[in-house]
Amino acid sequence: FLQGGILMLEAISKRRSIRHYENRPVEEEKIQEILAAAMSSPSAMNQRPWEFYVIRDPELLKKLGEVTPYSKPIGEAPVGIAMMVRRDSLCPAYQDIDCGIASENLMLEATAQGLGSVMLGIAPKEEREKAVEALLDAPKELRAFALFALGYPAYEPKQRETFELDRVHFIG
């Protein structure tokens, strides 16, 4: 089926972690489509435990890029998204799984929109969670889950074959 103008399987196979971006703003409509895709994710008991912060402030992006040894890409991106988890969710044991599913939807829609993205893990490291929460001045009922750097890719990523039939086991 078509998603954002390209076939979903094409978006899945084309998606790569992009860490360098053109110095070019990302259109608001694309960000809204990306967030709509993330929020369309299934979740345990339909708890939808996520909230999102869209960050365009270059100084804040740079500070977020220093939160972990691996978060530098958000400091160089034109836009960042912080995915937060509501601490009052209906089914807390599945919050991170739900947000993981939403993360994949977010990145696939970014690809379908012609953007590059990379997920920068924050949870489950408490010191990283607290650092992001402090930078965003997030209310206590939210916990930081992940950061996403978004932008127009500064390079064309090399495609690779990822399907490995020897990792598939048929029963019956």
Sequence and secondary structure as in RCSB ss.txt:
>XXXX:A:sequence
FLQGGILMLEAISKRRSIRHYENRPVEEEKIQEILAAAMSSPSAMNQRPWEFYVIRDPELLKKLGEVTPYSKPIG
EAPVGIAMMVRRDSLCPAYQDIDCGIASENLMLEATAQGLGSVMLGIAPKEEREKAVEALLDAPKELRAFALFAL
GYPAYEPKQRETFELDRVHFIG
>XXXX:A:secstr
 EETTEEHHHHHHH  B   B S    HHHHHHHHHHHHTS  GGG   EEEEEE  HHHHHHHTTSSTT HHHH
HSSEEEEEEEETT S GGGHHHHHHHHHHHHHHHHHHTT EEEEEE TT HHHHHHHHHHHT  TTEEEEEEEEE
E BSS         GGG     
